[in-house]
Amino acid sequence: MASVIQKNNFSDAVVQKRTVSDLILEYLIQINVDHIFGIPGGAIEPLFDAIARLERRGIVLSDQNFEHKVRRSQDRDNFKSIKMVTTRHEAGAAFMADGYARETGKLGVCCATTGPGATNLITGIASAYMDRTPMLVITPQTALPNFGKHSFQDSSGDAISIVDMLASCTRYNTFVSHIEQLEGKLFEAIYTAFRHPRGPVHLSIPMDIMSQPVETKGPLFYVASMLRQFNSYDRQGFHALCKLLKTTKNMVLFLGEGCLRQSEKIIEFAELIGAQIVTTPSAKGVISAYHSLYRGVFGFAGHECATKALIDNDVDIVLAIGTTLGEFETSGWCGASILNEKKLVHVDAAQENFSHSPMARLHVYGHLGTLFGELVDHITDDANKCHYGHLLSRKVQAGGKRTSIPEQVAFSDEVTLSKKINLSDLSRAVKPQYLMIELSQRLPDKTRFIVDVGNSWSWATHFLHVKEAETYRIGMGFGAMGWAIGAAVGTALAEKNDPVVCITGDGSYLMSGQEITVAVENQLSLIFVIINDHSWGMIKHGQLLGGGEPIGYELPRVNYAQMATAVGAKAKVINTAKELFDTDLHALLDHKGPVLLDVRIDTDEVPPMGMRMKTLGRDGRENKAL
């Protein structure tokens, strides 16, 4: 693959020699990265300089060879470039890279300068690590000759070592001590970011190396060729699963976050044999809530119908697919429903997940899309149909129907909810359940919902039912507050056609709300919905449900709409259910730029968070919340 530098109307004096930083960008363009998120600083300046040069000149890539060619300025439409998105805090940069990667399937890239710039990235990197989001993190070091001299913001091994700090939350983490190491280590980093289990990788590069000139005509390696999915699977495990299916009478599929982007063949398999489908909270977006086989979420803030499907005595196999089987996914490691040695079969593309299911009857490793595609073909093959007739006879028609919203909240015939609410008096404060209903029912089918930590998790998991698969995102692995704010900006930068909605709380917004100015700067069509109860809501209700002392949960009564208006966003306060009902959500989507809705909710409504209280050992008081 070749990189071809385009000259434009700038004088030749402006076109500087290629540096290591230029070379890094050429590798990123190979794999179609078009955004980098970060904040400038002295030591990271060589990378910012290279991005500025790239924006002026452009790079055209050819699959033929690595020769340089010069194109005329009228070819500018063919240029490949990278946009630098300057965030307001480095954690926001990592969150945005996370959201961008989830939306596009590409590598998320973020950067920061030395010292506190690099350490501020850590929460976002740890979040990506736990959620297995492919991300490249680039941090600089002070110049090599200055190591150990108490240089400004030194984050080398002689001072506050950023490499040591990131060792436990990256899949690959290295210091580049010589220019000859750069391409090999960059190649290894990008490759590792996409290799199961995927996640963030980190390169620490001294400032003087980043600015060194390079003499090669282009990248030595074609890294994009190594990022293709290896569609292999464990054939021995596959045949064992096929054998087990011959005696299986009734199966439930339990889908985890590893099924995202791999769900087509899995759902086809479920439709083929009429298997009910349950998801973890983080995998809620794998399937439409209106699919006729869907039975809701099991685990944190889950649905009773999902639990009933799993513990049904007629079910002899629970097929757990692409799940880490963590606390929130298993309702506190419940043995009766999931971690059941008689029923559990675990299928995954990440072998490390099998360490969480030692009791399973069978473990099957492999690429999920390929494995279930083969499974469908095997079962429907004419020579094999006689062995699986008992399953094929259960085949159902895919789909499902939507229902109107009665006084008792419900979305479909398949998924029932735990809470009855009275909507007869719309003059009262907004019920958070009603807010979730309005958002999911009135916004377009392809709306991306990005859900933040705290009560937002509870209300959205239980009450917000998405109409289309792959439109619901949540960062449950590490539980970083404010994640959704940055992730929504990254999503909106990547997705220009469909609406993006960030559901967050007032506590999270006070942490990361300044990132709305990035959305203003880039004129992103993005709606921020703040669930405003002037408190750390999950703390408040946790203390109430667990019999703890009511302390430390209060937040000031802030008008977030005025804050948003002050930085150039459109905003509105919603005090009552009627004001929410009268708000034209589609008109808000037409606004060029971000919109913030400051929704004042009924603070007495208890979120469905009882599972978390049980895990904490603080469910001493009577608790009816799920």
N, C-alpha and C positions, 0 to 999 in steps of 0.2 A: 504494500500500500504506500502511495506516495503523498507527500505533503507539498503543495504547490503554493508559493507565496504570491499574492496579488499586489502589484503596485497600484497606487491610486494617485490622486492629484498632489499628495504631499511631496516635498522635495526629497531627493535621494539622501540628504543629510539626516532626515527624520528616520529613515529606515535603518535601524541599528542591527548589529550582528546578533544572531540567534544565541540565546543563553539556555542554561539548564531549565529555567522557568518556561521559556518558549517550548522546549522539548516536552515538558510535562503536559502542556496544553495540547500539543500535537497528539500525544497518546490519548488524552481525554476525548479529543474530537474523533479519533478512530472509533470510539464506542458511543458516539452521538451524545456526549454530555454537552448541554448547552447553557447550564447555569452553575455558578459557583457562589456559595453563600459565605459571608464572612465580614470581618472588620479589619481595616488597614492598620498598619503600625510600622515602625521603622524597620524591623527585621524581616517582615513579610513583604516589604515594598517591592523587591524584585519580581515577585509573582504578580502583583498588581500592575507593575510596569508592563509585563508581558501581556496581560489581558488587555491593557490599553492599546498596545501595539497591534494585537490581534484584531481588535475592533476597527482599527484604521485600515489594516491591510487585508484581513480575511485569509483563510486557508481553504484551498480546494483539495479534496482528497480523491485519489485515483486508486483503483484496485490493481492496476497493472504492475507498477514497480515503485521504486523509491526515488525516481529522478525528479529534479526540480524543473518546473516549467513556469513561465511567466504568462499570465493571461491579461487581456485588455480590460479596462475598467468597466466596459459594458457587460462583462460576465459576472458582475457582482451578485446577481441573484443566485449564483452557484456557490457562493462563499459559505464556508462553515465558520461560525464564530461562537464565542462563549460570553454570556452576559454576567457581569459581576453584580450580585445583589448584596448591597451593604445593609446589614441588619443593625439593630440597636443594642443587642447584647449577644455575646458569642453563643450562649445556650440557644438563643433564638435561631442562630445560623445552623446549628446542628439539627434543631427541630424542623427547620424549613427543608434542609437536605433530606431528612427522613420522609417528610410529606411528599416531596418531589419524587423520591425513589419509589415510594408506594404507588403513586399515581402512574408513573411512566414505566416502571420496571427497569429503569436505567440506574446507573450508579449515582448516588447522592454525593456531592462533594462540598466540603466546608473547610474553612481555613481561619486561622487567627494568628496574632503575633505572639512573641515569646511571653514568658511569665504569666501574669494574670489573664492575658488574652487566651492562652492555651488552657489554663486551669478552668476558666469559665466554660469551656466546651464540654467538660467532663460529664455533666449530668445528661446532656443530649447524646453523647457518645454511649454512655451506659444504657440509656433508654433504647438506642438502636441495637445495642448488643443483645439485650434481653428479648427484643422483638425481632431480631435477626434481619435487620434491614441493611442491605449492602450500601456501605458508605466509605468514602475515602476522606481521611482527615489529614490535612497538611499543616504542620506547624514548623516555624523556623527555629533556629538557634542563633545566638550571637555568633559573630565570626570565630572560626576555629582558633586563631591566635589569642583570642580574649578569654578562652575558657579558664576558669579558676582564678580570674583576676577581679572578681566582684564587679563584673560588668553589669550594666543596667538590665534588669529583668532577665537575668541569666537563668535559663531552665535546662541547663546541661547537667550531666552527671556530677559535676563539681559544685552544683548549687541545688536548686529545687528541680529535681529531674522529672520532666514531663513524661519521658519514656517509661520510667518506673511507675508513675502514677497511672498510666494508661494500660499497664501490662495485664490487668485483670478484666478489662472491659473492651478489649479489641481481639480480633481473630488473628491479626498480624500487626506487629509493632516493632519498628526498627529505626535506628539512627544511621543516617547516610554520612559517612565520614570522609568519602572521597568521590570525586565526580564519576569515576569508572564504575562505582557501585549503583549509580542512580537508575539506569534503565532496567537492570536486573531486578532490583528491589521494587521498583514501581510496577513492573510486570507481575512479580509475585504478589504484591499487595492487591492489585486489581483482580487477579485470578482468584485469590483467597476470598475476597469480598463476596464473590458469587458462588463459591463452593460450599456445599452443605457441611455444617450449619452456617448459613450466610451471616454477614454482620459487618461491623465497621473495621477498618484497617487504618494504620497510622504511619506516616512518614515524617520523621524529624530531620530537617535539612538545615545546616548552617547557612547563614545569610550569604557568606562569601561563595559557597558552592552554588547557591541558587542563582547568583549573578554571573557565574563563570561562563565564558563563551564556549559554544560547542562547534566543532568543525564538520560533523557528519551532515549529510544532505537531508536526513530525515530520521525517523525512528528506526532502530535496528530490528524491532520485533513488531509483528502484527498481532497485537493482544486480542483484538476482536475475535479472531479465529478460535481462541481458547475459552471464550465465554458461552459457547453454545452448550445447550443442556445435554448431558449424557443420559440418554433415555434407557439406562440399564436397570435391571431388577434381579432380585434373588430368585432364580428359577426353582430351586429346591423349596423355598418358602412358598412360592406361587403354587406349586403342585400340591403342597400340603394344605394350602387354603382351598384349592379346588376340591380336594378329597373331603375336607371338613364340610364344605357346602353341600355335598351329596347327602349328608345326614342332618343338615340344618333345616329346621321347620320354620323358624321365625327369627328375623334378624333386625337389629336397629343399628343404623350408621351414626357414629358420634364423630362429628367433623371438627377439627381444630384449625388453627390459623395457617398451618402448613398446606391446607387445601386451597387457600386463596390463589387465584390464577391457575389452579389445577382442577377445578371442580367439575368441568363439563362432563368428563367420562365417569367421574364418581357418581354424579347425579343420574347419568344415563344408566349406570349399574343399579342404582336404587329404584329407578322407574321400571327397570326390566324385571326385578323380582318383588316389587311392591314393598320395599323396606322403608320403614319410617326413618326420618332424619332429625337428629338433634344436633345442636352446635354448642360449642363453648362460647362464652361471652365475647372473646376476641375474634371468633370466627363467625359472628352473626352475619357478616356481609357476604358469606359464601353463597347464600341462597336467598331467593326472594321469600319474604315472610308469607306470601300468598300461595306458595307452592303447595299442592295438595298433600304432599308427604311430609311437610315440615311440621315439627311438634314443638319448636321453640328452643330456648336457651336453657342449658343445665349449668348449675354452678351459681356464681355470684349474681344476684338479682334475677335469677332465672324463673322459668315458668313451671307451674305444677304439672302441666300436661307433659312436659319433657321428662320430669322425674317419673311420672306414671309409665311412660313409654319404656324407660330403661329398667324399671323394677318389675315390669309385667312378668308374671310367672310363665307365660307362654313364650317369652323371648329366651332363646337358648344361646344366642351369640350377640354380643355387643362389639361391633367392629369399630374400634377407635382408629381414626385416620388423621395423621399429621398433627398430633397434639403432644404437648409437653407433659400433660397430666399434672399440672401444678395445682396450687390451692384453689384459685378462682375457677379453674376448669373442672374440678372434681368435687365441688361443694365441700371443701375441706378434707380431701382424700377419703371420700365416702366409699367404703368397701361394698356396701349392699348394691349400689347402682353402677359404679364404674370399675373400681379396682377389685373385681370379683373373679377369682381364679377359675370358676366354672364357666363364665361367660366371655371374659375379655379376650379379644384378639387384637393385636396392635400392629398397624401397618404405617410405615413412615419412611420418608426420604432422608431423615436425619437420625443416624444410628444412636446418637447420644440420648435420644428420647427413650430408648428401650430400657435405660437404667432406671427409669421411673415406673416400669411395669414388669418387675421380675415375676409377678404372679400370673402373667398372661398365659393362656393355653398355647399361643403361637405368636411369633414375631415374624413379620414379613418386611423386608427392606427393599426399597426401590423407588424409582421415579413414579410419582403417583399417577400422573396422566397416562403414562405408558402402561403401567401395571393394570389399571382398571380398564383401559382400552383392550388389553389382552384378555382380561377376565370376561368382558362383554362378548368378545369374539369367541372365546372358548365355550361359554355357556350356550351361545346361540348357534354354534356349529352343529350341523345336522347330525354328525356322528355322536355328539355329546348330549343332545337335547333330552334323551331318555333318562339321563342321570339327574337332570335338574328340572324335570317336569313339575315337581312339587313346588318349586320356587317360581317357575315361569307362569304357572297358573295364577299367581298373585299379581301379575302385571297390572298396573293401573295407568290410567290416562294422566299425563303430566298436566299441571296447571293448578287451578284453584280459583276461587271467586272472591271478590271483595264485598264486604258488607257495609251497610250504613252504620253510623255510630249511634248506638242507643245510649240510654242513660248509664247502663253498665258498659264500661269501655270494652270494646272488642274490635278486632281487626279482620279476622277471618274465622271460618268454621273450625279451623285446625288448632289455632293458638288462642287459648283463653287467658285472661289476665286475673290478677289476684285482688284488684282493688275496685270497689264500686265508688263512683263519685257522682255527686248531684250537680248537674249543670243547669239547673233551673234558674239559679240566681247569678246572672252574668255580671252583676255589679260588684261582686266581691273580688278579692285578689285572685290572681291566676293560679289555678291548680297546676302543679308541674306535670301531672299526667295529661291534662288537657293541652298544655303547651306542646308536649311530644306528639300528641294526636294531630294537632293543627299543622305542625311542621311536616310530618310524614304524609298527611293526607292532601295538603294543599300545594305543596311544592312539586315540581316536575319529577317524573319517575327516575331520571338519571342524576338527580341531585346527590352530590357527595356530602355525607355527614361526617364531620371530624369531631370526635367526642373527647372531652377533657376529663381529667381525674376528679374524683370527689363525688358529690351528689349527681353530677352530670352522668357519670357512669351508671348509677343506679336507675335513674329515671329513663335514660335512653335505652339501656339494655332491656328493660322490662316493657316499656311503653312505646318506643319508637320503632315502628315496623317499616323496613325499607321495601320498596316495590321492586327494585332490580338488584341482582347480585353485584358484588364488587363495588358497592357505593357507600359502604359503612366502614369507617376506620376508627380504631381505638388503640391507645398505647398502654396496655395493661401489664406488660412484662415487668417494667421497672416502676411504673406509676408516678411519672414525673409531672408535677403540676405545671400548667402552662404549655405542655407539649402540643395540645391541639391548636393553640393560637399560632405558633410558628408553623406547625404541620399544615394548617389550613392555607397559610400564605404560600408555602411551597407547592401545595396542591393546585391552588388557583393560578400560580405562574405556569404550571405545566398543563393545566386544563383550561382552555380558552372558551370552550363551547357550552359546557354544562355548569349549572350552579354549584357553588361550594358554600356550605354552611358550617360554621364553627359553633359548637355547643359547649359553653364553658361556664364556670362559676365566678362570682365576684372575687373570691380568694385567689383563683388562678389569674384572673385579669389584673389584679393588683400586682402580681408577680411579673407578668409578661405582656401586659396590655400595650406597652409602648411599641410593640411590633406592628400595631395597626398602622403606624406611620409608614411602614414599608408598603403596605397595601395601598395607602393613599398615594405615595410616591409613584407606584407602578400602575395606578388606576385599575386595581383589580376588582372585578365584580364578585364580592365576597360578603356574606352576611355573618356578623358576629352576634350570637344570641347569648346574653348573660343571664343566667339563672341567679337572680339577685335576692338573697335572703339576709343580707348584711351579717353574715357569719361564715365561719368555717363549718359548712353544713354537715359534713360527714362526722366531724368532731363533735358538734353539738348533739346530733341525734345518737351518735355512738355513746356519748356520756349518759344520755337519757335512757337508752335501751339497756346499757350495761350497769346502770346504777352507780355511775361515777360522779365525782364532784363536777358541777357546772362551772368550768373555769377555762379561760383562754380561747374561747371559740368566737367571741364577738369581734365584728369588723365595723368600721365607721359607716354611717349611712351616706353613701357617695352617689352623686348623680353621674353615672357613667356616660349617659348621652351627652351631657355638657362637656365632659372630658374629650369625647370623640369629636364633637363639633369643633372644639378648640384646635384640633390637629388636622382639620379639613375633611373629616368623614361626615356622611349623613347619619343622623341618629334620631332615635325616638324612645321616649319612656312609655312603657305599657304598664298601667296600674291595675287594670281589671280584665276579666275574661272578655267583656264586651269590646274593650279597646283592642284586644288581640284579634277577636273575631272580625272587627271592622278594618283591620290592617290589610291592605292589599299587598300580599307577599310577592305576587308576580310583578307588580309595579316596582318594588324594591330591587328585583333582579335586573330591571332595565337600567338602573342607575349606573353610570360609569364611575366606579369607585366603590369603596367599602361602605357598608351600612351596619350600624350597631343598634340592636334592640335591647334596651335595658328593661328586662321583664321582672317586675316585682311579684314574686310568688307568695303563695300562702305558706308561711313559715311553720305552721303546725302540721303540715303533711309529712308523714314519716316515710323516708325512702325505703325500698326493699333491700335492706342490707343486713338482714339477720344472720346470713351465712358467715359474714365476716366477723360478727360479734361472737358467734359460736367458736370460730377458729381462735379468736383472741382469748377465749375462756371468760368472756364477760357477758354471757347471756343469762345472768341470774334472774333478771326481772322478766316477767312475762312478755314475750316478743312474738307478735304475729307477723312481722315483716319477713319476707323470704330471705 
